[in-house]
């Protein structure tokens, strides 16, 4: 059983409701290119779920242009999938898309396939 099949969405929402910031996160996958997770937010009476992807950009030193091109292509694909893109201090881009509880697993699978196709080449 993969990690995303073990996500208990209701437990994540309960955790967010009890959190001071009304947010809870579970990490699904992390590698040298990005981190993928699910976020539950409960600021409104209706809870919201998001797939969150942090795309790591290079720090200091020599720049690998091929790596940057792959990451830009990945960000463009996420934007086509209606993900919001926001640069964050610390050299990464936060990408988020709202998902339903029924769609979390499907969206995660699609993003995993996209990361392998675009970032692993």
DSSP file (Angstrom, degrees, kcal/mol; ACC not computed):
  #  RESIDUE AA STRUCTURE BP1 BP2  ACC     N-H-->O    O-->H-N    N-H-->O    O-->H-N    TCO  KAPPA ALPHA  PHI   PSI    X-CA   Y-CA   Z-CA
    1    1 A X              0   0    0      0, 0.0     2,-0.1     0, 0.0     5,-0.0   0.000 360.0 360.0 360.0 129.5    0.0    0.0    0.0
    2    2 A X    >>  -     0   0    0      1,-0.1     3,-1.0     3,-0.0     4,-0.6  -0.339 360.0-106.8 -79.1 164.5    1.4    3.4   -1.0
    3    3 A X  G >4 S+     0   0    0      1,-0.3     3,-1.4     2,-0.2     4,-0.3   0.874 116.2  57.8 -59.2 -40.8    1.6    6.3    1.4
    4    4 A X  G >4 S+     0   0    0      1,-0.3     3,-0.7     2,-0.2    -1,-0.3   0.762 100.0  58.6 -66.0 -23.1   -1.2    8.3   -0.2
    5    5 A X  G <4 S+     0   0    0     -3,-1.0    -1,-0.3     1,-0.2    -2,-0.2   0.704 102.5  55.3 -75.8 -18.0   -3.6    5.4    0.3
    6    6 A X  G << S+     0   0    0     -3,-1.4     2,-0.3    -4,-0.6    -1,-0.2   0.451  78.2 118.7 -92.8  -1.1   -2.9    5.6    4.1
    7    7 A X    <   -     0   0    0     -3,-0.7     2,-0.9    -4,-0.3     3,-0.1  -0.497  54.5-152.0 -68.7 126.5   -3.9    9.3    4.4
    8    8 A X     >  -     0   0    0     -2,-0.3     4,-2.2     1,-0.2     5,-0.2  -0.841  10.9-172.3-100.3  97.9   -6.8    9.7    6.7
    9    9 A X  H  > S+     0   0    0     -2,-0.9     4,-2.4     1,-0.2     5,-0.2   0.888  83.5  52.3 -59.9 -42.5   -8.4   12.8    5.3
   10   10 A X  H  > S+     0   0    0      1,-0.2     4,-2.4     2,-0.2    -1,-0.2   0.892 109.7  49.0 -63.9 -38.5  -10.9   13.1    8.2
   11   11 A X  H  > S+     0   0    0      2,-0.2     4,-2.4     1,-0.2    -1,-0.2   0.883 110.0  52.2 -67.1 -37.3   -8.0   12.9   10.8
   12   12 A X  H  X S+     0   0    0     -4,-2.2     4,-2.1     2,-0.2    -2,-0.2   0.907 110.5  47.8 -63.6 -42.0   -6.1   15.5    8.9
   13   13 A X  H  X S+     0   0    0     -4,-2.4     4,-2.3     2,-0.2    -2,-0.2   0.906 111.0  50.8 -65.9 -42.0   -9.2   17.8    9.0
   14   14 A X  H  X S+     0   0    0     -4,-2.4     4,-1.5     1,-0.2    -2,-0.2   0.908 109.6  51.2 -61.5 -41.0   -9.6   17.2   12.7
   15   15 A X  H  X S+     0   0    0     -4,-2.4     4,-0.8     1,-0.2    -1,-0.2   0.908 109.6  49.9 -62.5 -41.8   -6.0   18.0   13.3
   16   16 A X  H >< S+     0   0    0     -4,-2.1     3,-0.7     1,-0.2     6,-0.2   0.892 107.4  54.6 -63.8 -39.8   -6.4   21.3   11.4
   17   17 A X  H 3< S+     0   0    0     -4,-2.3    -1,-0.2     1,-0.2    -2,-0.2   0.829 111.5  44.4 -64.1 -30.9   -9.5   22.2   13.4
   18   18 A X  H 3< S+     0   0    0     -4,-1.5    -1,-0.2    -3,-0.2     2,-0.2   0.555  94.5  99.9 -90.2  -7.6   -7.5   21.8   16.7
   19   19 A X  S X< S-     0   0    0     -4,-0.8     3,-1.4    -3,-0.7     5,-0.1  -0.545  77.5-129.1 -80.6 143.2   -4.5   23.7   15.4
   20   20 A X  T 3  S+     0   0    0      1,-0.3    -1,-0.1    -2,-0.2    -4,-0.0   0.820 113.3  41.5 -58.4 -32.3   -4.0   27.3   16.3
   21   21 A X  T 3  S-     0   0    0      2,-0.2    -1,-0.3    20,-0.0    21,-0.1   0.353 110.4-122.7 -97.8   4.4   -3.5   28.2   12.7
   22   22 A X  S <  S+     0   0    0     -3,-1.4    20,-2.5    -6,-0.2     2,-0.3   0.870  74.7 112.2  56.6  41.6   -6.3   25.9   11.5
   23   23 A X  E     -A   41   0A   0     18,-0.2     2,-0.3    -7,-0.2    -2,-0.2  -1.000  41.0-178.9-145.3 142.6   -4.0   24.1    9.2
   24   24 A X  E     -A   40   0A   0     16,-2.1    16,-2.8    -2,-0.3     2,-0.4  -0.986   9.0-163.1-139.9 150.2   -2.5   20.5    9.1
   25   25 A X  E     -A   39   0A   0     -2,-0.3     2,-0.4    14,-0.2    14,-0.2  -0.980   9.2-166.9-136.9 142.5   -0.1   19.0    6.6
   26   26 A X  E     -A   38   0A   0     12,-2.3    12,-2.4    -2,-0.4     2,-0.4  -0.995  21.9-134.3-130.1 129.1    1.0   15.5    5.7
   27   27 A X  E     +A   37   0A   0     -2,-0.4    10,-0.3    10,-0.2     3,-0.1  -0.633  23.6 175.8 -80.9 132.7    4.0   14.9    3.5
   28   28 A X  E     -     0   0A   0      8,-2.9     2,-0.3     1,-0.4     9,-0.2   0.752  64.2  -7.0-103.8 -35.2    3.6   12.4    0.7
   29   29 A X  E     -A   36   0A   0      7,-1.9     7,-3.1   -26,-0.1    -1,-0.4  -0.984  54.1-174.6-163.7 147.3    6.9   12.5   -1.1
   30   30 A X  E     +A   35   0A   0     -2,-0.3     2,-0.2     5,-0.2     5,-0.2  -0.980  14.3 151.3-149.8 135.8   10.2   14.4   -1.1
   31   31 A X        -     0   0    0      3,-2.6    -2,-0.0    -2,-0.3     0, 0.0  -0.778  62.8 -73.7-144.3-166.9   13.2   14.3   -3.3
   32   32 A X  S    S+     0   0    0     -2,-0.2     3,-0.1     1,-0.2    24,-0.0   0.699 127.7  43.4 -69.9 -17.4   16.0   16.7   -4.5
   33   33 A X  S    S-     0   0    0      1,-0.3    23,-2.6    22,-0.1     2,-0.3   0.820 121.7 -17.3 -94.9 -37.4   13.5   18.5   -6.8
   34   34 A X  E     - B   0  55A   0     21,-0.2    -3,-2.6    58,-0.0     2,-0.4  -0.974  47.0-125.9-162.3 169.4   10.4   19.0   -4.8
   35   35 A X  E     -AB  30  54A   0     19,-1.8    19,-2.5    -2,-0.3     2,-0.4  -0.994  23.0-161.7-126.9 136.0    8.2   18.0   -1.9
   36   36 A X  E     +AB  29  53A   0     -7,-3.1    -8,-2.9    -2,-0.4    -7,-1.9  -0.963  22.6 146.1-121.4 134.9    4.6   17.0   -2.3
   37   37 A X  E     -AB  27  52A   0     15,-2.4    15,-2.8    -2,-0.4     2,-0.4  -0.934  42.3-109.1-154.3 177.4    2.0   17.0    0.4
   38   38 A X  E     -AB  26  51A   0    -12,-2.4   -12,-2.3    -2,-0.3     2,-0.4  -0.959  27.2-162.4-117.5 135.5   -1.7   17.5    1.4
   39   39 A X  E     -AB  25  50A   0     11,-2.7    11,-2.3    -2,-0.4     2,-0.5  -0.952   4.0-160.9-118.6 135.6   -2.9   20.5    3.4
   40   40 A X  E     -AB  24  49A   0    -16,-2.8   -16,-2.1    -2,-0.4     2,-0.4  -0.967   9.9-172.0-111.9 132.7   -6.1   20.8    5.3
   41   41 A X  E     +AB  23  48A   0      7,-2.8     7,-2.8    -2,-0.5   -18,-0.2  -0.985  13.2 178.9-125.8 136.2   -7.3   24.3    6.2
   42   42 A X        +     0   0    0    -20,-2.5     5,-0.1    -2,-0.4   -19,-0.1  -0.156  39.0 124.0-129.4  39.5  -10.3   24.9    8.4
   43   43 A X  S    S+     0   0    0    -21,-0.3     2,-0.2     3,-0.1    -1,-0.1   0.822  77.3  45.6 -69.3 -30.6  -10.5   28.7    8.7
   44   44 A X  S    S-     0   0    0      2,-0.4     4,-0.1    -3,-0.1    -3,-0.0  -0.634 103.7-100.1-103.9 167.0  -14.1   28.7    7.4
   45   45 A X  S    S+     0   0    0     -2,-0.2     2,-0.6     2,-0.1    -1,-0.1   0.840 112.5  66.0 -57.4 -30.7  -16.8   26.3    8.6
   46   46 A X  S    S-     0   0    0      1,-0.0    -2,-0.4     0, 0.0    -3,-0.1  -0.826  89.5-131.7 -94.1 124.3  -16.2   24.2    5.5
   47   47 A X        -     0   0    0     -2,-0.6     2,-0.4    -5,-0.1    -5,-0.2  -0.377  18.2-150.5 -72.8 152.5  -12.8   22.6    5.4
   48   48 A X  E     -B   41   0A   0     -7,-2.8    -7,-2.8    -4,-0.1     2,-0.4  -0.961   2.9-153.7-126.4 143.5  -10.6   22.8    2.3
   49   49 A X  E     -BC  40  99A   0     50,-0.7    50,-2.6    -2,-0.4     2,-0.3  -0.919  13.5-176.6-117.3 143.2   -8.0   20.4    1.0
   50   50 A X  E     -BC  39  98A   0    -11,-2.3   -11,-2.7    -2,-0.4     2,-0.6  -0.986  27.1-134.6-136.6 145.1   -5.0   21.3   -1.1
   51   51 A X  E     -BC  38  97A   0     46,-2.5    46,-1.7    -2,-0.3     2,-0.5  -0.898  32.4-162.6 -90.2 129.5   -2.2   19.5   -2.9
   52   52 A X  E     -BC  37  96A   0    -15,-2.8   -15,-2.4    -2,-0.6     2,-0.5  -0.964  10.9-174.6-119.9 131.5    0.9   21.5   -2.1
   53   53 A X  E     -BC  36  95A   0     42,-2.9    42,-2.8    -2,-0.5     2,-0.6  -0.990  10.3-159.3-125.6 125.5    4.2   21.2   -4.0
   54   54 A X  E     -BC  35  94A   0    -19,-2.5   -19,-1.8    -2,-0.5     2,-0.6  -0.928  10.3-159.6-101.8 118.7    7.4   22.9   -3.1
   55   55 A X  E     -BC  34  93A   0     38,-2.7    38,-2.3    -2,-0.6     2,-0.3  -0.882  14.8-137.0-100.7 118.6    9.7   23.1   -6.1
   56   56 A X  E     - C   0  92A   0    -23,-2.6     2,-0.2    -2,-0.6    36,-0.2  -0.585  16.4-160.9 -80.9 131.1   13.3   23.7   -5.0
   57   57 A X        -     0   0    0     34,-3.2    11,-0.0    -2,-0.3    -1,-0.0  -0.698  34.2 -83.6-103.7 161.1   15.3   26.3   -6.9
   58   58 A X        -     0   0    0     -2,-0.2    -1,-0.1     1,-0.1     3,-0.1  -0.298  37.3-152.9 -66.3 148.5   19.1   26.4   -6.8
   59   59 A X        -     0   0    0      1,-0.3     2,-0.2     3,-0.1    -1,-0.1   0.443  53.2 -31.9 -86.0-129.0   20.9   28.3   -4.0
   60   60 A X  S    S+     0   0    0      3,-0.0    -1,-0.3     0, 0.0     2,-0.2  -0.510  99.7  41.7 -91.8 161.0   24.3   29.8   -4.6
   61   61 A X  S    S+     0   0    0     -2,-0.2     2,-0.1    -3,-0.1    -3,-0.0  -0.651  97.5   3.9 108.0-162.4   27.0   28.5   -6.9
   62   62 A X        -     0   0    0     -2,-0.2     2,-0.5     1,-0.1    -3,-0.1  -0.348  67.9-133.8 -65.0 136.7   27.1   27.1  -10.3
   63   63 A X        -     0   0    0     -2,-0.1     2,-0.9    -5,-0.1     3,-0.1  -0.810   3.8-147.8 -97.7 129.0   23.7   27.1  -12.1
   64   64 A X     >  -     0   0    0     -2,-0.5     4,-2.2     1,-0.2     5,-0.2  -0.835  11.7-168.3 -93.4 101.0   22.6   23.9  -14.0
   65   65 A X  H  > S+     0   0    0     -2,-0.9     4,-2.5     1,-0.2    -1,-0.2   0.843  84.4  55.3 -63.5 -34.9   20.6   25.4  -16.8
   66   66 A X  H  > S+     0   0    0      2,-0.2     4,-2.2     1,-0.2    -1,-0.2   0.913 108.6  48.7 -64.4 -40.9   19.1   22.0  -17.8
   67   67 A X  H  > S+     0   0    0      2,-0.2     4,-2.2     1,-0.2    -2,-0.2   0.920 111.5  49.6 -63.3 -43.5   17.8   21.5  -14.3
   68   68 A X  H  X S+     0   0    0     -4,-2.2     4,-2.6     1,-0.2    -2,-0.2   0.904 109.1  52.3 -61.8 -41.5   16.3   25.0  -14.3
   69   69 A X  H  X S+     0   0    0     -4,-2.5     4,-2.6     1,-0.2    -1,-0.2   0.915 109.5  49.4 -61.5 -43.1   14.7   24.3  -17.7
   70   70 A X  H  X S+     0   0    0     -4,-2.2     4,-2.3     1,-0.2    -1,-0.2   0.916 112.1  48.1 -61.5 -42.8   13.1   21.1  -16.3
   71   71 A X  H  X S+     0   0    0     -4,-2.2     4,-2.6     2,-0.2    -2,-0.2   0.885 111.3  49.6 -68.1 -38.2   11.8   23.0  -13.3
   72   72 A X  H  X S+     0   0    0     -4,-2.6     4,-2.5     2,-0.2    -1,-0.2   0.925 111.2  50.0 -64.2 -43.8   10.4   25.8  -15.4
   73   73 A X  H  X S+     0   0    0     -4,-2.6     4,-2.0     2,-0.2    -2,-0.2   0.901 111.3  49.6 -60.4 -40.5    8.7   23.2  -17.6
   74   74 A X  H  X S+     0   0    0     -4,-2.3     4,-2.3     2,-0.2    -2,-0.2   0.924 110.6  49.3 -63.7 -45.4    7.3   21.5  -14.5
   75   75 A X  H  X S+     0   0    0     -4,-2.6     4,-2.4     1,-0.2    -2,-0.2   0.886 109.6  52.4 -62.2 -38.5    6.0   24.8  -13.1
   76   76 A X  H  X S+     0   0    0     -4,-2.5     4,-2.0     2,-0.2    -1,-0.2   0.902 109.2  49.5 -63.7 -40.8    4.3   25.6  -16.5
   77   77 A X  H  X S+     0   0    0     -4,-2.0     4,-1.3     2,-0.2    -2,-0.2   0.899 110.8  49.9 -65.2 -39.9    2.6   22.2  -16.4
   78   78 A X  H  <>S+     0   0    0     -4,-2.3     5,-2.2     1,-0.2     3,-0.3   0.916 108.4  52.5 -63.9 -41.9    1.4   22.8  -12.8
   79   79 A X  H ><5S+     0   0    0     -4,-2.4     3,-1.7     1,-0.2    -1,-0.2   0.893 105.9  54.1 -61.7 -38.9    0.1   26.2  -13.9
   80   80 A X  H 3<5S+     0   0    0     -4,-2.0    -1,-0.2     1,-0.3    -2,-0.2   0.824 104.1  56.3 -61.7 -30.9   -1.9   24.5  -16.7
   81   81 A X  T 3<5S-     0   0    0     -4,-1.3    -1,-0.3    -3,-0.3    -2,-0.2   0.293 126.9-104.0 -84.7  10.7   -3.4   22.3  -14.0
   82   82 A X  T < 5 +     0   0    0     -3,-1.7     2,-0.3     1,-0.3    16,-0.3   0.740  68.3 153.3  74.8  26.3   -4.6   25.4  -12.2
   83   83 A X      < -     0   0    0     -5,-2.2     2,-0.3    -8,-0.1    -1,-0.3  -0.669  44.3-126.1 -80.3 139.8   -2.0   25.4   -9.5
   84   84 A X  E     -D   96   0A   0     12,-3.0    12,-1.6    -2,-0.3     2,-0.4  -0.638  23.2-149.6 -79.2 146.9   -1.2   28.8   -8.0
   85   85 A X  E     +D   95   0A   0     -2,-0.3     2,-0.4    10,-0.2    10,-0.2  -0.980  19.6 172.7-123.6 128.6    2.5   29.5   -8.0
   86   86 A X  E     -D   94   0A   0      8,-2.1     8,-3.1    -2,-0.4     2,-0.2  -0.962  26.8-134.6-140.9 119.9    4.2   31.7   -5.4
   87   87 A X  E     -D   93   0A   0     -2,-0.4     2,-0.4     6,-0.2     6,-0.2  -0.514  25.5-162.0 -70.6 138.0    7.9   32.3   -5.0
   88   88 A X  E >>  -D   92   0A   0      4,-3.0     4,-1.4    -2,-0.2     3,-0.7  -0.948  27.1-102.4-122.3 143.5    9.1   32.0   -1.4
   89   89 A X  T 34 S+     0   0    0     -2,-0.4     4,-0.0     1,-0.2     0, 0.0  -0.378 106.3  59.0 -57.7 139.1   12.3   33.3    0.3
   90   90 A X  T 34 S-     0   0    0      1,-0.0    -1,-0.2    -2,-0.0   -33,-0.1   0.458 125.0 -82.0 109.0   7.1   14.6   30.3    0.6
   91   91 A X  T <4 S+     0   0    0     -3,-0.7   -34,-3.2     1,-0.2     2,-0.3   0.926  93.1 109.5  65.5  52.1   14.7   29.6   -3.1
   92   92 A X  E  <  -CD  56  88A   0     -4,-1.4    -4,-3.0   -36,-0.2     2,-0.5  -0.988  57.6-132.6-148.0 160.7   11.5   27.6   -3.7
   93   93 A X  E     -CD  55  87A   0    -38,-2.3   -38,-2.7    -2,-0.3     2,-0.5  -0.957  17.5-144.4-113.4 127.5    8.2   28.0   -5.4
   94   94 A X  E     -CD  54  86A   0     -8,-3.1    -8,-2.1    -2,-0.5     2,-0.5  -0.819  17.9-171.1 -91.9 126.1    5.0   27.0   -3.5
   95   95 A X  E     +CD  53  85A   0    -42,-2.8   -42,-2.9    -2,-0.5     2,-0.4  -0.977   7.7 177.4-120.9 127.1    2.4   25.5   -5.9
   96   96 A X  E     +CD  52  84A   0    -12,-1.6   -12,-3.0    -2,-0.5     2,-0.4  -0.978  13.3 179.1-134.6 145.2   -1.1   24.8   -4.6
   97   97 A X  E     -C   51   0A   0    -46,-1.7   -46,-2.5    -2,-0.4     2,-0.2  -0.989  30.7-120.9-141.3 135.3   -4.4   23.5   -6.0
   98   98 A X  E     -C   50   0A   0     -2,-0.4     2,-0.3   -16,-0.3   -48,-0.3  -0.533  36.9-179.8 -72.4 137.0   -7.6   22.9   -4.2
   99   99 A X  E     -C   49   0A   0    -50,-2.6   -50,-0.7    -2,-0.2     2,-0.2  -0.946  26.1-117.6-135.6 157.1   -8.9   19.3   -4.3
  100  100 A X    >>  -     0   0    0     -2,-0.3     3,-1.2     1,-0.1     4,-0.8  -0.542  33.7-109.6 -86.9 161.6  -11.8   17.4   -3.0
  101  101 A X  T 34 S+     0   0    0      1,-0.3     3,-0.5     2,-0.2     4,-0.4   0.853 121.8  52.1 -58.4 -34.4  -11.4   14.6   -0.5
  102  102 A X  T 34 S+     0   0    0      1,-0.2     4,-0.3     2,-0.1    -1,-0.3   0.678 110.9  47.7 -75.3 -17.0  -12.4   12.2   -3.3
  103  103 A X  T <> S+     0   0    0     -3,-1.2     4,-2.6     1,-0.1     5,-0.3   0.457  82.1  93.1-105.3  -2.8   -9.8   13.6   -5.7
  104  104 A X  H  X S+     0   0    0     -4,-0.8     4,-2.5    -3,-0.5     5,-0.2   0.941  89.7  44.3 -57.9 -51.0   -6.7   13.7   -3.4
  105  105 A X  H  > S+     0   0    0     -4,-0.4     4,-2.2     1,-0.2    -1,-0.2   0.902 114.6  48.9 -63.2 -42.5   -5.4   10.3   -4.5
  106  106 A X  H  > S+     0   0    0     -4,-0.3     4,-2.1     2,-0.2    -1,-0.2   0.914 113.1  46.7 -64.8 -43.7   -6.0   10.9   -8.2
  107  107 A X  H  X S+     0   0    0     -4,-2.6     4,-2.4     2,-0.2     5,-0.2   0.899 110.7  52.5 -67.6 -39.5   -4.3   14.3   -8.2
  108  108 A X  H  X S+     0   0    0     -4,-2.5     4,-2.6    -5,-0.3    -1,-0.2   0.922 109.1  50.0 -61.3 -43.4   -1.4   12.9   -6.3
  109  109 A X  H  X S+     0   0    0     -4,-2.2     4,-2.3     1,-0.2    -1,-0.2   0.918 110.6  49.9 -60.0 -43.7   -0.9   10.1   -8.8
  110  110 A X  H  X S+     0   0    0     -4,-2.1     4,-2.1     1,-0.2    -1,-0.2   0.897 111.9  47.6 -63.5 -40.3   -1.1   12.6  -11.7
  111  111 A X  H  X S+     0   0    0     -4,-2.4     4,-2.8     2,-0.2    -1,-0.2   0.893 109.4  53.2 -69.8 -39.4    1.5   14.9  -10.0
  112  112 A X  H  X S+     0   0    0     -4,-2.6     4,-2.1     2,-0.2    -2,-0.2   0.929 110.6  47.5 -59.8 -44.2    3.8   11.9   -9.3
  113  113 A X  H  X S+     0   0    0     -4,-2.3     4,-2.3     1,-0.2    -2,-0.2   0.906 111.9  50.7 -63.0 -41.2    3.7   10.9  -13.0
  114  114 A X  H  X>S+     0   0    0     -4,-2.1     4,-2.9     2,-0.2     5,-0.5   0.899 108.5  51.2 -64.7 -41.1    4.3   14.5  -14.0
  115  115 A X  I  X>S+     0   0    0     -4,-2.8     4,-1.6     1,-0.2     5,-0.9   0.913 112.3  46.6 -63.7 -40.3    7.4   14.8  -11.7
  116  116 A X  I  <5S+     0   0    0     -4,-2.1     4,-0.4    -5,-0.2    -1,-0.2   0.896 116.2  45.2 -67.6 -38.5    8.8   11.6  -13.2
  117  117 A X  I  <5S+     0   0    0     -4,-2.3    -2,-0.2    -5,-0.2    -1,-0.2   0.920 127.8  23.5 -70.4 -44.7    8.1   12.7  -16.8
  118  118 A X  I  <5S+     0   0    0     -4,-2.9     3,-0.4    -5,-0.2    -3,-0.2   0.894 128.1  37.2 -94.3 -44.8    9.4   16.3  -16.5
  119  119 A X  I  <<S+     0   0    0     -4,-1.6    -3,-0.2    -5,-0.5    -2,-0.1   0.727 112.9  54.2 -86.1 -21.3   11.9   16.4  -13.6
  120  120 A X      <       0   0    0     -5,-0.9    -1,-0.2    -4,-0.4    -2,-0.1   0.483 360.0 360.0 -92.2  -1.5   13.6   13.1  -14.0
  121  121 A X              0   0    0     -3,-0.4    -1,-0.2    -4,-0.1    -2,-0.1   0.507 360.0 360.0 -77.7 360.0   14.6   13.5  -17.6
